[in-house]
Amino acid sequence: MQNLRNIAIIAHVDHGKTTLVDRILHQVKLFRDNQEVKDLILDSNDLERERGITILSKNVSVRYKDVKINIIDTPGHSDFGGEVERVLNMADGVLLLVDAFEGPMPQTRFVLQKALELGLKPVVVINKVDKPNCMPEEVYEDVFDLMFTLNATEEQLDFPVVYGSSKQGWMSDDWKKPAKDVSYLLDVIVEHIPAPEQKEGTLQMQVTSLDYSSYLGRIAVGRIVRGSIEPGQKISVVKKDGKIEKSEIKELYVFEGLGKEKVKRRKIFAGEICAVLGPENFEIGDTFADFENPEGLKFLKVDEPTMSMLFTINNSPFFGKEGKFVTSRHLRDRLFKETEKNLALRVEETDSADKFLVYGRGILHLSILVETMRREGYEFQLGQPQVLIKEINGVKHEPVELLTIQVPEEFSGKVIEIVTRRKGEMLKMETKNDRVHLEFSIPARGLIGMANTLLTVSEGEAISAHRFKAYEPWAGDIETRKKGSLISMHTGTAIPYAIDKLQDRGRFFVDPGEEVYAGQVIGENTREDDILVNITKTKKLTNMRASGSDDKTSIAPAVKFSLEQCMEYIKKDEYIEVTPKSIRLRKIILDEHERKRADRKDK
């Protein structure tokens, strides 16, 4: 039996979690002195490195003073709630990492609340104490207050606190006394985080995540809750609906360092996190149990989706030019494959074979899926995001979110006005340092398209975060984007001369020289209605040219939207065309006469 600790790390974006894990790995001499090591080891996915967020949980283990410490990374955003629930089920304690200047942020609150509900023991790390103007003592008070409001037990409130700087590579019990390394933190983990309970009895292991290898097939990853497991053992797989399938463990792996190590001829006991090969037909949440007397564990409860989006094949004039996977079969297979490991995602087929409704936790949750698919070479189109409506006791209910915004004082009035126009109700307003901290309750529909507006009115200063609150009665109609679209009249190349002459009509989303097609949304009108414009028109040449009579064209730079901004921007009658190289906006009906006919029918 080995001495073991399982700990999950909770931190807000950019509070130094990944840097801290890098330091711990170097501390325990996981790498050879001459080995070249990338920074940010945990954020292995390209998207995670670019955005600085954790999307998928990962496991790393270190050995320190005869104790094996499994470190489990947790996503911080409430849109990845499905991932969070599973990860925390594998841990016995949590490491809450907080910035010594910013203090606990709204997104960490979501994961911390889940951890406290599960009864996990916290260790608080106040990081970045080397920053000027940092306030470690005040941040400690803030963390205590936060835990108190989240109904932490007395034992949880009696948490140890560690001060330090991941960047400089030290951790200590006093922020004014820097240490040489991070060993103090490892000592605190070993002392304060409980070792897993050794439950006697037959095997129980819950599958909390899936891995896939093209050589070996599907791999189940989870923590052994009771009993022991070994290679060659015959087991039962207990499904969600109580059905039982018999199977056998072919290979067994435990996490060592950054990789997995194969287990030969020995048992792995309760508390250890392992990867199992052999069983074929299993899902996340299933239990691997004893062959003779199988007992299933309680199935994982995951937050329900609050938003849906239509995914359909690309049928624009530029179809198939940039993507590898373009058919409805490709799209269907990929979406259903995603639901195997992405617990909070649901896919439904519609009455049309090439359209699928995808349900997720929010815009970010869906956009990460879309971005991953386009990088894999998929080409498809997306409809406008819709919130899910429920009938409760005959009354129409909609998802409501808790929204927190931090903004400099001079912009707070404008921000409050924007949120209340979208049916937001203010719950709290307080000033911290030079910033106003605002809390609102707002329908999820009101959040669609709001991030852009907030950044515009606050000159890029607003920091906002939201998490699901509950389903509440329908709040009434919310006004959406008012301005109309500029729609391309012809297919061809955008000409600088034509764009220059049309600049008074609105702002453009395309640069000169870009290929456009008829029906593509190429800009935003200054007025409320949609208008057709021709940006493929060239200048008529005359045979008389006088020097200086040619006007110099000065074109405003094109507005380029990110994927999330496009999702928030489009109207009901528009699609986003997503390919590996481009993101375009278009009208669902490309032909102008057909569009008008459809409009008349709707009226």
SULRA-V740683 format. One record per run of one state. SS is the DSSP state (A for helix, B for strand, O for the rest). FROM is the first residue (numbers start at 1). TO is the last residue. Records with the same first field share a line. If there is no record, write none. Layout:
SS: FROM-TO ; FROM-TO
//
This chain:
O: 1-3 ; 12-16 ; 28-45 ; 52-58 ; 65-66 ; 74-77 ; 89-92 ; 100-105 ; 118-120 ; 128-135 ; 150-153 ; 158-159 ; 166-169 ; 173-182 ; 193-203 ; 214-216 ; 227-227 ; 230-233 ; 239-243 ; 249-250 ; 258-258 ; 263-267 ; 270-272 ; 278-286 ; 291-306 ; 314-324 ; 326-327 ; 342-345 ; 350-354 ; 361-362 ; 376-377 ; 379-379 ; 383-385 ; 388-388 ; 393-394 ; 422-424 ; 433-434 ; 448-449 ; 458-462 ; 474-484 ; 489-491 ; 494-495 ; 502-502 ; 509-514 ; 517-519 ; 526-530 ; 534-562 ; 570-573 ; 579-582 ; 588-591 ; 603-603
B: 4-11 ; 59-64 ; 67-73 ; 93-99 ; 121-127 ; 160-165 ; 170-172 ; 204-213 ; 217-226 ; 228-229 ; 234-238 ; 244-248 ; 251-257 ; 259-262 ; 268-269 ; 273-277 ; 287-290 ; 307-313 ; 325-325 ; 346-349 ; 355-360 ; 378-378 ; 380-382 ; 386-387 ; 389-392 ; 395-408 ; 425-432 ; 435-443 ; 463-473 ; 485-488 ; 492-493 ; 506-508 ; 515-516 ; 520-525 ; 531-533 ; 574-578 ; 583-587
A: 17-27 ; 46-51 ; 78-88 ; 106-117 ; 136-149 ; 154-157 ; 183-192 ; 328-341 ; 363-375 ; 409-421 ; 444-447 ; 450-457 ; 496-501 ; 503-505 ; 563-569 ; 592-602
//
